[in-house]
Amino acid sequence: MKTTMWVASKEYGTKIDLQLTRLPGPRTCRLVVIRKNATSEVVSTWSVPGGGYGTSTNQLPLELSASTSAGLPDIEKIQVQSVDVNGVASPLVTVADL
């Protein structure tokens, strides 16, 4: 999977823009902000169709925007996770050192 992420400090917290390619489907994913105090927040969820995103079947990337109340200095990492049918999440990509 290839990820491009832009983060911007805002008065309300942090804005996150994300582009994913080479993301196979079908699956359910979520975007999670993990703070330096070890708390976390799910800021977005989505379904990936069978053809995926940025694949030979579907060349279009997934693009999404999300926001969190956490300030940029408080964020340790941002993670894209795959969630299985039992609700168990597995990291697909982690972006740290924001």
MODELLER restraints for C-alpha pairs under 7 A, 6 or more apart:
rsr = mdl.restraints
at = mdl.atoms
rsr.add(forms.Gaussian(group=physical.xy_distance, feature=features.Distance(at['CA:1:A'], at['CA:20:A']), mean=6.99, stdev=0.5))
rsr.add(forms.Gaussian(group=physical.xy_distance, feature=features.Distance(at['CA:1:A'], at['CA:21:A']), mean=5.82, stdev=0.5))
rsr.add(forms.Gaussian(group=physical.xy_distance, feature=features.Distance(at['CA:1:A'], at['CA:22:A']), mean=4.55, stdev=0.5))
rsr.add(forms.Gaussian(group=physical.xy_distance, feature=features.Distance(at['CA:1:A'], at['CA:23:A']), mean=5.47, stdev=0.5))
rsr.add(forms.Gaussian(group=physical.xy_distance, feature=features.Distance(at['CA:2:A'], at['CA:20:A']), mean=5.73, stdev=0.5))
rsr.add(forms.Gaussian(group=physical.xy_distance, feature=features.Distance(at['CA:2:A'], at['CA:21:A']), mean=5.17, stdev=0.5))
rsr.add(forms.Gaussian(group=physical.xy_distance, feature=features.Distance(at['CA:2:A'], at['CA:22:A']), mean=6.10, stdev=0.5))
rsr.add(forms.Gaussian(group=physical.xy_distance, feature=features.Distance(at['CA:3:A'], at['CA:19:A']), mean=5.77, stdev=0.5))
rsr.add(forms.Gaussian(group=physical.xy_distance, feature=features.Distance(at['CA:3:A'], at['CA:20:A']), mean=4.76, stdev=0.5))
rsr.add(forms.Gaussian(group=physical.xy_distance, feature=features.Distance(at['CA:3:A'], at['CA:21:A']), mean=6.65, stdev=0.5))
rsr.add(forms.Gaussian(group=physical.xy_distance, feature=features.Distance(at['CA:4:A'], at['CA:18:A']), mean=5.87, stdev=0.5))
rsr.add(forms.Gaussian(group=physical.xy_distance, feature=features.Distance(at['CA:4:A'], at['CA:19:A']), mean=5.17, stdev=0.5))
rsr.add(forms.Gaussian(group=physical.xy_distance, feature=features.Distance(at['CA:4:A'], at['CA:20:A']), mean=6.63, stdev=0.5))
rsr.add(forms.Gaussian(group=physical.xy_distance, feature=features.Distance(at['CA:5:A'], at['CA:17:A']), mean=5.72, stdev=0.5))
rsr.add(forms.Gaussian(group=physical.xy_distance, feature=features.Distance(at['CA:5:A'], at['CA:18:A']), mean=4.56, stdev=0.5))
rsr.add(forms.Gaussian(group=physical.xy_distance, feature=features.Distance(at['CA:5:A'], at['CA:19:A']), mean=6.43, stdev=0.5))
rsr.add(forms.Gaussian(group=physical.xy_distance, feature=features.Distance(at['CA:6:A'], at['CA:16:A']), mean=5.85, stdev=0.5))
rsr.add(forms.Gaussian(group=physical.xy_distance, feature=features.Distance(at['CA:6:A'], at['CA:17:A']), mean=5.11, stdev=0.5))
rsr.add(forms.Gaussian(group=physical.xy_distance, feature=features.Distance(at['CA:6:A'], at['CA:18:A']), mean=6.47, stdev=0.5))
rsr.add(forms.Gaussian(group=physical.xy_distance, feature=features.Distance(at['CA:7:A'], at['CA:14:A']), mean=6.74, stdev=0.5))
rsr.add(forms.Gaussian(group=physical.xy_distance, feature=features.Distance(at['CA:7:A'], at['CA:15:A']), mean=5.62, stdev=0.5))
rsr.add(forms.Gaussian(group=physical.xy_distance, feature=features.Distance(at['CA:7:A'], at['CA:16:A']), mean=4.64, stdev=0.5))
rsr.add(forms.Gaussian(group=physical.xy_distance, feature=features.Distance(at['CA:7:A'], at['CA:17:A']), mean=6.42, stdev=0.5))
rsr.add(forms.Gaussian(group=physical.xy_distance, feature=features.Distance(at['CA:8:A'], at['CA:14:A']), mean=5.64, stdev=0.5))
rsr.add(forms.Gaussian(group=physical.xy_distance, feature=features.Distance(at['CA:8:A'], at['CA:15:A']), mean=5.19, stdev=0.5))
rsr.add(forms.Gaussian(group=physical.xy_distance, feature=features.Distance(at['CA:8:A'], at['CA:16:A']), mean=6.70, stdev=0.5))
rsr.add(forms.Gaussian(group=physical.xy_distance, feature=features.Distance(at['CA:9:A'], at['CA:15:A']), mean=6.51, stdev=0.5))
rsr.add(forms.Gaussian(group=physical.xy_distance, feature=features.Distance(at['CA:9:A'], at['CA:71:A']), mean=6.72, stdev=0.5))
rsr.add(forms.Gaussian(group=physical.xy_distance, feature=features.Distance(at['CA:9:A'], at['CA:72:A']), mean=5.74, stdev=0.5))
rsr.add(forms.Gaussian(group=physical.xy_distance, feature=features.Distance(at['CA:12:A'], at['CA:69:A']), mean=5.79, stdev=0.5))
rsr.add(forms.Gaussian(group=physical.xy_distance, feature=features.Distance(at['CA:13:A'], at['CA:68:A']), mean=5.67, stdev=0.5))
rsr.add(forms.Gaussian(group=physical.xy_distance, feature=features.Distance(at['CA:13:A'], at['CA:69:A']), mean=4.18, stdev=0.5))
rsr.add(forms.Gaussian(group=physical.xy_distance, feature=features.Distance(at['CA:13:A'], at['CA:70:A']), mean=4.95, stdev=0.5))
rsr.add(forms.Gaussian(group=physical.xy_distance, feature=features.Distance(at['CA:13:A'], at['CA:71:A']), mean=4.44, stdev=0.5))
rsr.add(forms.Gaussian(group=physical.xy_distance, feature=features.Distance(at['CA:13:A'], at['CA:72:A']), mean=6.91, stdev=0.5))
rsr.add(forms.Gaussian(group=physical.xy_distance, feature=features.Distance(at['CA:14:A'], at['CA:67:A']), mean=5.66, stdev=0.5))
rsr.add(forms.Gaussian(group=physical.xy_distance, feature=features.Distance(at['CA:14:A'], at['CA:68:A']), mean=5.41, stdev=0.5))
rsr.add(forms.Gaussian(group=physical.xy_distance, feature=features.Distance(at['CA:14:A'], at['CA:69:A']), mean=6.42, stdev=0.5))
rsr.add(forms.Gaussian(group=physical.xy_distance, feature=features.Distance(at['CA:14:A'], at['CA:70:A']), mean=6.24, stdev=0.5))
rsr.add(forms.Gaussian(group=physical.xy_distance, feature=features.Distance(at['CA:14:A'], at['CA:71:A']), mean=5.58, stdev=0.5))
rsr.add(forms.Gaussian(group=physical.xy_distance, feature=features.Distance(at['CA:14:A'], at['CA:72:A']), mean=5.76, stdev=0.5))
rsr.add(forms.Gaussian(group=physical.xy_distance, feature=features.Distance(at['CA:15:A'], at['CA:66:A']), mean=6.04, stdev=0.5))
rsr.add(forms.Gaussian(group=physical.xy_distance, feature=features.Distance(at['CA:15:A'], at['CA:67:A']), mean=4.43, stdev=0.5))
rsr.add(forms.Gaussian(group=physical.xy_distance, feature=features.Distance(at['CA:15:A'], at['CA:68:A']), mean=6.64, stdev=0.5))
rsr.add(forms.Gaussian(group=physical.xy_distance, feature=features.Distance(at['CA:16:A'], at['CA:65:A']), mean=5.66, stdev=0.5))
rsr.add(forms.Gaussian(group=physical.xy_distance, feature=features.Distance(at['CA:16:A'], at['CA:66:A']), mean=5.20, stdev=0.5))
rsr.add(forms.Gaussian(group=physical.xy_distance, feature=features.Distance(at['CA:16:A'], at['CA:67:A']), mean=5.79, stdev=0.5))
rsr.add(forms.Gaussian(group=physical.xy_distance, feature=features.Distance(at['CA:17:A'], at['CA:64:A']), mean=5.91, stdev=0.5))
rsr.add(forms.Gaussian(group=physical.xy_distance, feature=features.Distance(at['CA:17:A'], at['CA:65:A']), mean=4.42, stdev=0.5))
rsr.add(forms.Gaussian(group=physical.xy_distance, feature=features.Distance(at['CA:17:A'], at['CA:66:A']), mean=6.51, stdev=0.5))
rsr.add(forms.Gaussian(group=physical.xy_distance, feature=features.Distance(at['CA:18:A'], at['CA:63:A']), mean=5.70, stdev=0.5))
rsr.add(forms.Gaussian(group=physical.xy_distance, feature=features.Distance(at['CA:18:A'], at['CA:64:A']), mean=5.39, stdev=0.5))
rsr.add(forms.Gaussian(group=physical.xy_distance, feature=features.Distance(at['CA:18:A'], at['CA:65:A']), mean=6.28, stdev=0.5))
rsr.add(forms.Gaussian(group=physical.xy_distance, feature=features.Distance(at['CA:19:A'], at['CA:61:A']), mean=6.35, stdev=0.5))
rsr.add(forms.Gaussian(group=physical.xy_distance, feature=features.Distance(at['CA:19:A'], at['CA:62:A']), mean=5.53, stdev=0.5))
rsr.add(forms.Gaussian(group=physical.xy_distance, feature=features.Distance(at['CA:19:A'], at['CA:63:A']), mean=4.55, stdev=0.5))
rsr.add(forms.Gaussian(group=physical.xy_distance, feature=features.Distance(at['CA:19:A'], at['CA:64:A']), mean=6.68, stdev=0.5))
rsr.add(forms.Gaussian(group=physical.xy_distance, feature=features.Distance(at['CA:20:A'], at['CA:61:A']), mean=5.58, stdev=0.5))
rsr.add(forms.Gaussian(group=physical.xy_distance, feature=features.Distance(at['CA:20:A'], at['CA:62:A']), mean=5.13, stdev=0.5))
rsr.add(forms.Gaussian(group=physical.xy_distance, feature=features.Distance(at['CA:20:A'], at['CA:63:A']), mean=6.65, stdev=0.5))
rsr.add(forms.Gaussian(group=physical.xy_distance, feature=features.Distance(at['CA:21:A'], at['CA:53:A']), mean=5.48, stdev=0.5))
rsr.add(forms.Gaussian(group=physical.xy_distance, feature=features.Distance(at['CA:21:A'], at['CA:54:A']), mean=4.06, stdev=0.5))
rsr.add(forms.Gaussian(group=physical.xy_distance, feature=features.Distance(at['CA:21:A'], at['CA:55:A']), mean=6.87, stdev=0.5))
rsr.add(forms.Gaussian(group=physical.xy_distance, feature=features.Distance(at['CA:21:A'], at['CA:61:A']), mean=5.03, stdev=0.5))
rsr.add(forms.Gaussian(group=physical.xy_distance, feature=features.Distance(at['CA:21:A'], at['CA:62:A']), mean=6.66, stdev=0.5))
rsr.add(forms.Gaussian(group=physical.xy_distance, feature=features.Distance(at['CA:22:A'], at['CA:53:A']), mean=6.12, stdev=0.5))
rsr.add(forms.Gaussian(group=physical.xy_distance, feature=features.Distance(at['CA:22:A'], at['CA:54:A']), mean=4.85, stdev=0.5))
rsr.add(forms.Gaussian(group=physical.xy_distance, feature=features.Distance(at['CA:22:A'], at['CA:55:A']), mean=5.19, stdev=0.5))
rsr.add(forms.Gaussian(group=physical.xy_distance, feature=features.Distance(at['CA:23:A'], at['CA:52:A']), mean=5.43, stdev=0.5))
rsr.add(forms.Gaussian(group=physical.xy_distance, feature=features.Distance(at['CA:23:A'], at['CA:53:A']), mean=5.19, stdev=0.5))
rsr.add(forms.Gaussian(group=physical.xy_distance, feature=features.Distance(at['CA:23:A'], at['CA:54:A']), mean=6.45, stdev=0.5))
rsr.add(forms.Gaussian(group=physical.xy_distance, feature=features.Distance(at['CA:23:A'], at['CA:55:A']), mean=6.90, stdev=0.5))
rsr.add(forms.Gaussian(group=physical.xy_distance, feature=features.Distance(at['CA:24:A'], at['CA:51:A']), mean=6.65, stdev=0.5))
rsr.add(forms.Gaussian(group=physical.xy_distance, feature=features.Distance(at['CA:24:A'], at['CA:52:A']), mean=4.25, stdev=0.5))
rsr.add(forms.Gaussian(group=physical.xy_distance, feature=features.Distance(at['CA:24:A'], at['CA:53:A']), mean=6.53, stdev=0.5))
rsr.add(forms.Gaussian(group=physical.xy_distance, feature=features.Distance(at['CA:25:A'], at['CA:48:A']), mean=5.20, stdev=0.5))
rsr.add(forms.Gaussian(group=physical.xy_distance, feature=features.Distance(at['CA:25:A'], at['CA:49:A']), mean=5.33, stdev=0.5))
rsr.add(forms.Gaussian(group=physical.xy_distance, feature=features.Distance(at['CA:25:A'], at['CA:50:A']), mean=4.42, stdev=0.5))
rsr.add(forms.Gaussian(group=physical.xy_distance, feature=features.Distance(at['CA:25:A'], at['CA:51:A']), mean=5.84, stdev=0.5))
rsr.add(forms.Gaussian(group=physical.xy_distance, feature=features.Distance(at['CA:25:A'], at['CA:52:A']), mean=4.39, stdev=0.5))
rsr.add(forms.Gaussian(group=physical.xy_distance, feature=features.Distance(at['CA:26:A'], at['CA:48:A']), mean=5.20, stdev=0.5))
rsr.add(forms.Gaussian(group=physical.xy_distance, feature=features.Distance(at['CA:26:A'], at['CA:49:A']), mean=4.83, stdev=0.5))
rsr.add(forms.Gaussian(group=physical.xy_distance, feature=features.Distance(at['CA:26:A'], at['CA:50:A']), mean=4.19, stdev=0.5))
rsr.add(forms.Gaussian(group=physical.xy_distance, feature=features.Distance(at['CA:26:A'], at['CA:52:A']), mean=6.60, stdev=0.5))
rsr.add(forms.Gaussian(group=physical.xy_distance, feature=features.Distance(at['CA:27:A'], at['CA:47:A']), mean=6.00, stdev=0.5))
rsr.add(forms.Gaussian(group=physical.xy_distance, feature=features.Distance(at['CA:27:A'], at['CA:48:A']), mean=5.19, stdev=0.5))
rsr.add(forms.Gaussian(group=physical.xy_distance, feature=features.Distance(at['CA:27:A'], at['CA:82:A']), mean=6.87, stdev=0.5))
rsr.add(forms.Gaussian(group=physical.xy_distance, feature=features.Distance(at['CA:28:A'], at['CA:46:A']), mean=5.88, stdev=0.5))
rsr.add(forms.Gaussian(group=physical.xy_distance, feature=features.Distance(at['CA:28:A'], at['CA:47:A']), mean=4.49, stdev=0.5))
rsr.add(forms.Gaussian(group=physical.xy_distance, feature=features.Distance(at['CA:28:A'], at['CA:48:A']), mean=5.96, stdev=0.5))
rsr.add(forms.Gaussian(group=physical.xy_distance, feature=features.Distance(at['CA:28:A'], at['CA:82:A']), mean=5.86, stdev=0.5))
rsr.add(forms.Gaussian(group=physical.xy_distance, feature=features.Distance(at['CA:28:A'], at['CA:83:A']), mean=5.47, stdev=0.5))
rsr.add(forms.Gaussian(group=physical.xy_distance, feature=features.Distance(at['CA:29:A'], at['CA:45:A']), mean=5.68, stdev=0.5))
rsr.add(forms.Gaussian(group=physical.xy_distance, feature=features.Distance(at['CA:29:A'], at['CA:46:A']), mean=5.44, stdev=0.5))
rsr.add(forms.Gaussian(group=physical.xy_distance, feature=features.Distance(at['CA:29:A'], at['CA:47:A']), mean=6.24, stdev=0.5))
rsr.add(forms.Gaussian(group=physical.xy_distance, feature=features.Distance(at['CA:29:A'], at['CA:80:A']), mean=6.89, stdev=0.5))
rsr.add(forms.Gaussian(group=physical.xy_distance, feature=features.Distance(at['CA:29:A'], at['CA:81:A']), mean=5.47, stdev=0.5))
rsr.add(forms.Gaussian(group=physical.xy_distance, feature=features.Distance(at['CA:29:A'], at['CA:82:A']), mean=4.44, stdev=0.5))
rsr.add(forms.Gaussian(group=physical.xy_distance, feature=features.Distance(at['CA:29:A'], at['CA:83:A']), mean=5.66, stdev=0.5))
rsr.add(forms.Gaussian(group=physical.xy_distance, feature=features.Distance(at['CA:30:A'], at['CA:42:A']), mean=6.77, stdev=0.5))
rsr.add(forms.Gaussian(group=physical.xy_distance, feature=features.Distance(at['CA:30:A'], at['CA:44:A']), mean=5.49, stdev=0.5))
rsr.add(forms.Gaussian(group=physical.xy_distance, feature=features.Distance(at['CA:30:A'], at['CA:45:A']), mean=4.12, stdev=0.5))
rsr.add(forms.Gaussian(group=physical.xy_distance, feature=features.Distance(at['CA:30:A'], at['CA:46:A']), mean=6.29, stdev=0.5))
rsr.add(forms.Gaussian(group=physical.xy_distance, feature=features.Distance(at['CA:30:A'], at['CA:80:A']), mean=5.81, stdev=0.5))
rsr.add(forms.Gaussian(group=physical.xy_distance, feature=features.Distance(at['CA:30:A'], at['CA:81:A']), mean=5.33, stdev=0.5))
rsr.add(forms.Gaussian(group=physical.xy_distance, feature=features.Distance(at['CA:30:A'], at['CA:82:A']), mean=6.59, stdev=0.5))
rsr.add(forms.Gaussian(group=physical.xy_distance, feature=features.Distance(at['CA:31:A'], at['CA:42:A']), mean=5.83, stdev=0.5))
rsr.add(forms.Gaussian(group=physical.xy_distance, feature=features.Distance(at['CA:31:A'], at['CA:43:A']), mean=5.70, stdev=0.5))
rsr.add(forms.Gaussian(group=physical.xy_distance, feature=features.Distance(at['CA:31:A'], at['CA:44:A']), mean=5.14, stdev=0.5))
rsr.add(forms.Gaussian(group=physical.xy_distance, feature=features.Distance(at['CA:31:A'], at['CA:45:A']), mean=6.36, stdev=0.5))
rsr.add(forms.Gaussian(group=physical.xy_distance, feature=features.Distance(at['CA:31:A'], at['CA:79:A']), mean=5.84, stdev=0.5))
rsr.add(forms.Gaussian(group=physical.xy_distance, feature=features.Distance(at['CA:31:A'], at['CA:80:A']), mean=4.75, stdev=0.5))
rsr.add(forms.Gaussian(group=physical.xy_distance, feature=features.Distance(at['CA:31:A'], at['CA:81:A']), mean=6.41, stdev=0.5))
rsr.add(forms.Gaussian(group=physical.xy_distance, feature=features.Distance(at['CA:32:A'], at['CA:40:A']), mean=6.69, stdev=0.5))
rsr.add(forms.Gaussian(group=physical.xy_distance, feature=features.Distance(at['CA:32:A'], at['CA:41:A']), mean=5.54, stdev=0.5))
rsr.add(forms.Gaussian(group=physical.xy_distance, feature=features.Distance(at['CA:32:A'], at['CA:42:A']), mean=4.42, stdev=0.5))
rsr.add(forms.Gaussian(group=physical.xy_distance, feature=features.Distance(at['CA:32:A'], at['CA:43:A']), mean=5.85, stdev=0.5))
rsr.add(forms.Gaussian(group=physical.xy_distance, feature=features.Distance(at['CA:32:A'], at['CA:78:A']), mean=5.77, stdev=0.5))
rsr.add(forms.Gaussian(group=physical.xy_distance, feature=features.Distance(at['CA:32:A'], at['CA:79:A']), mean=5.18, stdev=0.5))
rsr.add(forms.Gaussian(group=physical.xy_distance, feature=features.Distance(at['CA:32:A'], at['CA:80:A']), mean=6.39, stdev=0.5))
rsr.add(forms.Gaussian(group=physical.xy_distance, feature=features.Distance(at['CA:33:A'], at['CA:40:A']), mean=5.53, stdev=0.5))
rsr.add(forms.Gaussian(group=physical.xy_distance, feature=features.Distance(at['CA:33:A'], at['CA:41:A']), mean=5.23, stdev=0.5))
rsr.add(forms.Gaussian(group=physical.xy_distance, feature=features.Distance(at['CA:33:A'], at['CA:42:A']), mean=6.43, stdev=0.5))
rsr.add(forms.Gaussian(group=physical.xy_distance, feature=features.Distance(at['CA:33:A'], at['CA:75:A']), mean=6.86, stdev=0.5))
rsr.add(forms.Gaussian(group=physical.xy_distance, feature=features.Distance(at['CA:33:A'], at['CA:77:A']), mean=6.31, stdev=0.5))
rsr.add(forms.Gaussian(group=physical.xy_distance, feature=features.Distance(at['CA:33:A'], at['CA:78:A']), mean=4.68, stdev=0.5))
rsr.add(forms.Gaussian(group=physical.xy_distance, feature=features.Distance(at['CA:33:A'], at['CA:79:A']), mean=6.51, stdev=0.5))
rsr.add(forms.Gaussian(group=physical.xy_distance, feature=features.Distance(at['CA:34:A'], at['CA:40:A']), mean=4.36, stdev=0.5))
rsr.add(forms.Gaussian(group=physical.xy_distance, feature=features.Distance(at['CA:34:A'], at['CA:41:A']), mean=6.62, stdev=0.5))
rsr.add(forms.Gaussian(group=physical.xy_distance, feature=features.Distance(at['CA:34:A'], at['CA:75:A']), mean=6.05, stdev=0.5))
rsr.add(forms.Gaussian(group=physical.xy_distance, feature=features.Distance(at['CA:34:A'], at['CA:76:A']), mean=5.79, stdev=0.5))
rsr.add(forms.Gaussian(group=physical.xy_distance, feature=features.Distance(at['CA:34:A'], at['CA:77:A']), mean=5.37, stdev=0.5))
rsr.add(forms.Gaussian(group=physical.xy_distance, feature=features.Distance(at['CA:34:A'], at['CA:78:A']), mean=6.02, stdev=0.5))
rsr.add(forms.Gaussian(group=physical.xy_distance, feature=features.Distance(at['CA:35:A'], at['CA:74:A']), mean=5.63, stdev=0.5))
rsr.add(forms.Gaussian(group=physical.xy_distance, feature=features.Distance(at['CA:35:A'], at['CA:75:A']), mean=4.30, stdev=0.5))
rsr.add(forms.Gaussian(group=physical.xy_distance, feature=features.Distance(at['CA:35:A'], at['CA:76:A']), mean=5.03, stdev=0.5))
rsr.add(forms.Gaussian(group=physical.xy_distance, feature=features.Distance(at['CA:35:A'], at['CA:77:A']), mean=6.93, stdev=0.5))
rsr.add(forms.Gaussian(group=physical.xy_distance, feature=features.Distance(at['CA:36:A'], at['CA:74:A']), mean=5.66, stdev=0.5))
rsr.add(forms.Gaussian(group=physical.xy_distance, feature=features.Distance(at['CA:36:A'], at['CA:75:A']), mean=5.66, stdev=0.5))
rsr.add(forms.Gaussian(group=physical.xy_distance, feature=features.Distance(at['CA:36:A'], at['CA:76:A']), mean=4.82, stdev=0.5))
rsr.add(forms.Gaussian(group=physical.xy_distance, feature=features.Distance(at['CA:43:A'], at['CA:66:A']), mean=6.19, stdev=0.5))
rsr.add(forms.Gaussian(group=physical.xy_distance, feature=features.Distance(at['CA:43:A'], at['CA:67:A']), mean=6.62, stdev=0.5))
rsr.add(forms.Gaussian(group=physical.xy_distance, feature=features.Distance(at['CA:43:A'], at['CA:68:A']), mean=6.53, stdev=0.5))
rsr.add(forms.Gaussian(group=physical.xy_distance, feature=features.Distance(at['CA:44:A'], at['CA:66:A']), mean=6.46, stdev=0.5))
rsr.add(forms.Gaussian(group=physical.xy_distance, feature=features.Distance(at['CA:51:A'], at['CA:57:A']), mean=5.26, stdev=0.5))
rsr.add(forms.Gaussian(group=physical.xy_distance, feature=features.Distance(at['CA:51:A'], at['CA:58:A']), mean=5.60, stdev=0.5))
rsr.add(forms.Gaussian(group=physical.xy_distance, feature=features.Distance(at['CA:52:A'], at['CA:58:A']), mean=6.25, stdev=0.5))
rsr.add(forms.Gaussian(group=physical.xy_distance, feature=features.Distance(at['CA:53:A'], at['CA:59:A']), mean=6.29, stdev=0.5))
rsr.add(forms.Gaussian(group=physical.xy_distance, feature=features.Distance(at['CA:53:A'], at['CA:60:A']), mean=5.76, stdev=0.5))
rsr.add(forms.Gaussian(group=physical.xy_distance, feature=features.Distance(at['CA:53:A'], at['CA:61:A']), mean=4.96, stdev=0.5))
rsr.add(forms.Gaussian(group=physical.xy_distance, feature=features.Distance(at['CA:53:A'], at['CA:62:A']), mean=5.70, stdev=0.5))
rsr.add(forms.Gaussian(group=physical.xy_distance, feature=features.Distance(at['CA:54:A'], at['CA:60:A']), mean=5.04, stdev=0.5))
rsr.add(forms.Gaussian(group=physical.xy_distance, feature=features.Distance(at['CA:54:A'], at['CA:61:A']), mean=4.56, stdev=0.5))
rsr.add(forms.Gaussian(group=physical.xy_distance, feature=features.Distance(at['CA:76:A'], at['CA:96:A']), mean=6.21, stdev=0.5))
rsr.add(forms.Gaussian(group=physical.xy_distance, feature=features.Distance(at['CA:77:A'], at['CA:94:A']), mean=6.75, stdev=0.5))
rsr.add(forms.Gaussian(group=physical.xy_distance, feature=features.Distance(at['CA:77:A'], at['CA:95:A']), mean=5.52, stdev=0.5))
rsr.add(forms.Gaussian(group=physical.xy_distance, feature=features.Distance(at['CA:77:A'], at['CA:96:A']), mean=4.30, stdev=0.5))
rsr.add(forms.Gaussian(group=physical.xy_distance, feature=features.Distance(at['CA:77:A'], at['CA:97:A']), mean=7.00, stdev=0.5))
rsr.add(forms.Gaussian(group=physical.xy_distance, feature=features.Distance(at['CA:78:A'], at['CA:94:A']), mean=5.86, stdev=0.5))
rsr.add(forms.Gaussian(group=physical.xy_distance, feature=features.Distance(at['CA:78:A'], at['CA:95:A']), mean=5.24, stdev=0.5))
rsr.add(forms.Gaussian(group=physical.xy_distance, feature=features.Distance(at['CA:78:A'], at['CA:96:A']), mean=6.52, stdev=0.5))
rsr.add(forms.Gaussian(group=physical.xy_distance, feature=features.Distance(at['CA:79:A'], at['CA:91:A']), mean=6.60, stdev=0.5))
rsr.add(forms.Gaussian(group=physical.xy_distance, feature=features.Distance(at['CA:79:A'], at['CA:93:A']), mean=5.77, stdev=0.5))
rsr.add(forms.Gaussian(group=physical.xy_distance, feature=features.Distance(at['CA:79:A'], at['CA:94:A']), mean=4.40, stdev=0.5))
rsr.add(forms.Gaussian(group=physical.xy_distance, feature=features.Distance(at['CA:79:A'], at['CA:95:A']), mean=6.23, stdev=0.5))
rsr.add(forms.Gaussian(group=physical.xy_distance, feature=features.Distance(at['CA:80:A'], at['CA:91:A']), mean=6.03, stdev=0.5))
rsr.add(forms.Gaussian(group=physical.xy_distance, feature=features.Distance(at['CA:80:A'], at['CA:92:A']), mean=5.58, stdev=0.5))
rsr.add(forms.Gaussian(group=physical.xy_distance, feature=features.Distance(at['CA:80:A'], at['CA:93:A']), mean=5.33, stdev=0.5))
rsr.add(forms.Gaussian(group=physical.xy_distance, feature=features.Distance(at['CA:80:A'], at['CA:94:A']), mean=6.49, stdev=0.5))
rsr.add(forms.Gaussian(group=physical.xy_distance, feature=features.Distance(at['CA:81:A'], at['CA:89:A']), mean=5.88, stdev=0.5))
rsr.add(forms.Gaussian(group=physical.xy_distance, feature=features.Distance(at['CA:81:A'], at['CA:90:A']), mean=5.28, stdev=0.5))
rsr.add(forms.Gaussian(group=physical.xy_distance, feature=features.Distance(at['CA:81:A'], at['CA:91:A']), mean=4.29, stdev=0.5))
rsr.add(forms.Gaussian(group=physical.xy_distance, feature=features.Distance(at['CA:81:A'], at['CA:92:A']), mean=5.20, stdev=0.5))
rsr.add(forms.Gaussian(group=physical.xy_distance, feature=features.Distance(at['CA:82:A'], at['CA:89:A']), mean=5.50, stdev=0.5))
rsr.add(forms.Gaussian(group=physical.xy_distance, feature=features.Distance(at['CA:82:A'], at['CA:90:A']), mean=5.26, stdev=0.5))
rsr.add(forms.Gaussian(group=physical.xy_distance, feature=features.Distance(at['CA:82:A'], at['CA:91:A']), mean=6.33, stdev=0.5))
rsr.add(forms.Gaussian(group=physical.xy_distance, feature=features.Distance(at['CA:82:A'], at['CA:92:A']), mean=6.40, stdev=0.5))
rsr.add(forms.Gaussian(group=physical.xy_distance, feature=features.Distance(at['CA:83:A'], at['CA:89:A']), mean=4.32, stdev=0.5))
rsr.add(forms.Gaussian(group=physical.xy_distance, feature=features.Distance(at['CA:83:A'], at['CA:90:A']), mean=6.44, stdev=0.5))
